[in-house]
């Protein structure tokens, strides 16, 4: 544990996050930049509401598929039955196929049924790829698990920056189809090479890796799931709000702030991944879940302070007061640090509370509880409204403010739940200790009774021998 062999595994995990996990975020950034270009052409959003809803639906199906696959214990089961290397290779292959094959035919790519199937298979591939790479370090590190998890996750942040620039260039010059094909090739090649560095530190087992449904009755699990579900609602709304606001700012500045925004996000996430992981190794992992959520709540509160003074948020509308850029950067820095810290402490926290066998499946359940909220259509219909006068969509400021307040409340409530976890875990450990002491006490009493009974038997035998004599 915590040796040189673990460094090779951490490097493999870093590269997997760099080549595979980051692709989804990079694609989202590229779509946002493309929409800015489309706005400049016809003063409208690059996609209408139905197209946006289709993206939301597909993303939701993909992430729910990813979460369900993790909850069922498929990544952990395959990893322990074969190896994490084979599991990650299989996940990368599924991700690459879902991106590469539909792009071969325009009719296939535009089919709604094919897109749903693509989202399901892509979610399974992400689960087989992401969860093993995310949890494998718990087998190799004990004292520095938070730091090494953060370092490996930094590959996702750096990959988002690199591949968003590459994707944007490919989309502008060759179109979305070619971009999907290149993404598929990068994922499969990157996963095949990186997975060779992933080695398991425990023996293979057919029994390990499945989800233990008895854990549902555990109070700690219910509190953790509630915290991630409620705070996930706040994070989901916050992501929509900030991405929309940044979209408006980029339009106001001719799209020149896209790269700068991406750099700010990457740097802040790196601070959270590495700094949060380093501090959690010294102060405790479970408590940092609640701390990161409250830091995120502060960023939401600052976003609200930026929005309220603006009379309008949409370019081209009368009396526009567009927020300046630097306050948004402060919001993004706090949010990035919070997300990075949360990502670095989750595996260690689950390991401390539920053990190594349950780690992959519980991680999958947290993915499911967070991303199931993507089906909530409130954000889309509250922020965007059809403008009869201007002929394009605009942002409803009142709805924007309401959603920001709801995001703040959800994050705070989730943080309160999370702050209860350390106490609940100590209470659980105390119960286990008391139970062990009671068992030891009963065993000692049983042994003493056996000893006394044997001594009585010896005395009786001596008496009988004396009488016989």
Secondary structure in CASP SS format (residue, H / E / C, confidence):
PFRMAT SS
TARGET T0000
AUTHOR 0000-0000-0000
METHOD secondary structure of the structure
MODEL  1
X C 1.00
X C 1.00
X C 1.00
X H 1.00
X H 1.00
X H 1.00
X H 1.00
X H 1.00
X H 1.00
X H 1.00
X H 1.00
X H 1.00
X H 1.00
X H 1.00
X H 1.00
X H 1.00
X H 1.00
X H 1.00
X H 1.00
X H 1.00
X H 1.00
X H 1.00
X H 1.00
X H 1.00
X H 1.00
X H 1.00
X H 1.00
X H 1.00
X H 1.00
X H 1.00
X H 1.00
X H 1.00
X H 1.00
X H 1.00
X H 1.00
X H 1.00
X H 1.00
X H 1.00
X H 1.00
X H 1.00
X H 1.00
X H 1.00
X C 1.00
X C 1.00
X C 1.00
X C 1.00
X C 1.00
X C 1.00
X H 1.00
X H 1.00
X H 1.00
X H 1.00
X H 1.00
X H 1.00
X H 1.00
X H 1.00
X H 1.00
X H 1.00
X H 1.00
X H 1.00
X H 1.00
X H 1.00
X H 1.00
X H 1.00
X H 1.00
X H 1.00
X H 1.00
X H 1.00
X H 1.00
X H 1.00
X H 1.00
X C 1.00
X C 1.00
X H 1.00
X H 1.00
X H 1.00
X H 1.00
X H 1.00
X H 1.00
X H 1.00
X H 1.00
X C 1.00
X C 1.00
X H 1.00
X H 1.00
X H 1.00
X H 1.00
X H 1.00
X H 1.00
X H 1.00
X H 1.00
X H 1.00
X H 1.00
X H 1.00
X H 1.00
X H 1.00
X H 1.00
X H 1.00
X H 1.00
X H 1.00
X C 1.00
X H 1.00
X H 1.00
X H 1.00
X C 1.00
X H 1.00
X H 1.00
X H 1.00
X H 1.00
X H 1.00
X C 1.00
X H 1.00
X H 1.00
X H 1.00
X H 1.00
X H 1.00
X H 1.00
X H 1.00
X H 1.00
X H 1.00
X H 1.00
X H 1.00
X H 1.00
X H 1.00
X H 1.00
X H 1.00
X H 1.00
X H 1.00
X H 1.00
X H 1.00
X H 1.00
X H 1.00
X H 1.00
X H 1.00
X H 1.00
X H 1.00
X H 1.00
X H 1.00
X H 1.00
X C 1.00
X C 1.00
X C 1.00
X C 1.00
X C 1.00
X H 1.00
X H 1.00
X H 1.00
X H 1.00
X H 1.00
X H 1.00
X H 1.00
X H 1.00
X H 1.00
X H 1.00
X H 1.00
X H 1.00
X H 1.00
X H 1.00
X H 1.00
X H 1.00
X H 1.00
X H 1.00
X H 1.00
X H 1.00
X H 1.00
X H 1.00
X H 1.00
X H 1.00
X H 1.00
X H 1.00
X H 1.00
X H 1.00
X H 1.00
X H 1.00
X C 1.00
X H 1.00
X H 1.00
X H 1.00
X H 1.00
X H 1.00
X H 1.00
X H 1.00
X H 1.00
X H 1.00
X H 1.00
X H 1.00
X H 1.00
X H 1.00
X H 1.00
X H 1.00
X H 1.00
X H 1.00
X H 1.00
X H 1.00
X H 1.00
X C 1.00
X C 1.00
X C 1.00
X C 1.00
X C 1.00
X C 1.00
X C 1.00
X C 1.00
X C 1.00
X C 1.00
X C 1.00
X C 1.00
X C 1.00
X C 1.00
X C 1.00
X C 1.00
X C 1.00
X H 1.00
X H 1.00
X H 1.00
X H 1.00
X H 1.00
X C 1.00
X H 1.00
X H 1.00
X H 1.00
X H 1.00
X H 1.00
X H 1.00
X H 1.00
X H 1.00
X H 1.00
X H 1.00
X H 1.00
X H 1.00
X H 1.00
X H 1.00
X H 1.00
X H 1.00
X H 1.00
X H 1.00
X H 1.00
X H 1.00
X H 1.00
X H 1.00
X H 1.00
X H 1.00
X H 1.00
X H 1.00
X H 1.00
X H 1.00
X H 1.00
X H 1.00
X H 1.00
X H 1.00
X H 1.00
X H 1.00
X C 1.00
X C 1.00
X C 1.00
X C 1.00
X C 1.00
X H 1.00
X H 1.00
X H 1.00
X H 1.00
X H 1.00
X H 1.00
X H 1.00
X H 1.00
X H 1.00
X H 1.00
X H 1.00
X H 1.00
X H 1.00
X H 1.00
X H 1.00
X H 1.00
X H 1.00
X H 1.00
X H 1.00
X H 1.00
X H 1.00
X H 1.00
X H 1.00
X H 1.00
X H 1.00
X H 1.00
X C 1.00
X C 1.00
X H 1.00
X H 1.00
X H 1.00
X H 1.00
X H 1.00
X H 1.00
X H 1.00
X H 1.00
X H 1.00
X H 1.00
X H 1.00
X H 1.00
X H 1.00
X H 1.00
X H 1.00
X H 1.00
X H 1.00
X H 1.00
X H 1.00
X H 1.00
X H 1.00
X H 1.00
X H 1.00
X C 1.00
X C 1.00
X C 1.00
X C 1.00
X C 1.00
X C 1.00
X C 1.00
X C 1.00
X C 1.00
X C 1.00
X C 1.00
X C 1.00
X C 1.00
X C 1.00
X C 1.00
X C 1.00
X H 1.00
X H 1.00
X H 1.00
X H 1.00
X H 1.00
X H 1.00
X H 1.00
X H 1.00
X H 1.00
X H 1.00
X H 1.00
X H 1.00
X H 1.00
X H 1.00
X H 1.00
X H 1.00
X H 1.00
X H 1.00
X H 1.00
X H 1.00
X H 1.00
X H 1.00
X H 1.00
X H 1.00
X H 1.00
X H 1.00
X H 1.00
X H 1.00
X H 1.00
X H 1.00
X C 1.00
X H 1.00
X H 1.00
X H 1.00
X H 1.00
X H 1.00
X H 1.00
X H 1.00
X H 1.00
X H 1.00
X H 1.00
X H 1.00
X H 1.00
X H 1.00
X H 1.00
X H 1.00
X H 1.00
X H 1.00
X H 1.00
X H 1.00
X H 1.00
X C 1.00
X C 1.00
X H 1.00
X H 1.00
X H 1.00
X H 1.00
X H 1.00
X H 1.00
X E 1.00
X E 1.00
X E 1.00
X C 1.00
X C 1.00
X C 1.00
X C 1.00
X C 1.00
X C 1.00
X E 1.00
X E 1.00
X E 1.00
X C 1.00
X H 1.00
X H 1.00
X H 1.00
X H 1.00
X H 1.00
X H 1.00
X H 1.00
X H 1.00
X H 1.00
X H 1.00
X H 1.00
X H 1.00
X H 1.00
X H 1.00
X H 1.00
X H 1.00
X H 1.00
X H 1.00
X H 1.00
X H 1.00
X H 1.00
X H 1.00
X H 1.00
X C 1.00
X H 1.00
X H 1.00
X H 1.00
X H 1.00
X H 1.00
X H 1.00
X H 1.00
X H 1.00
X H 1.00
X H 1.00
X H 1.00
X H 1.00
X H 1.00
X H 1.00
X H 1.00
X H 1.00
X H 1.00
X H 1.00
X H 1.00
X H 1.00
X H 1.00
X H 1.00
X H 1.00
X H 1.00
X H 1.00
X H 1.00
X H 1.00
X H 1.00
X H 1.00
X H 1.00
X H 1.00
X H 1.00
X H 1.00
X H 1.00
X H 1.00
X H 1.00
X H 1.00
X H 1.00
X H 1.00
X H 1.00
X H 1.00
X H 1.00
X H 1.00
X H 1.00
X H 1.00
X H 1.00
X H 1.00
X H 1.00
X C 1.00
END
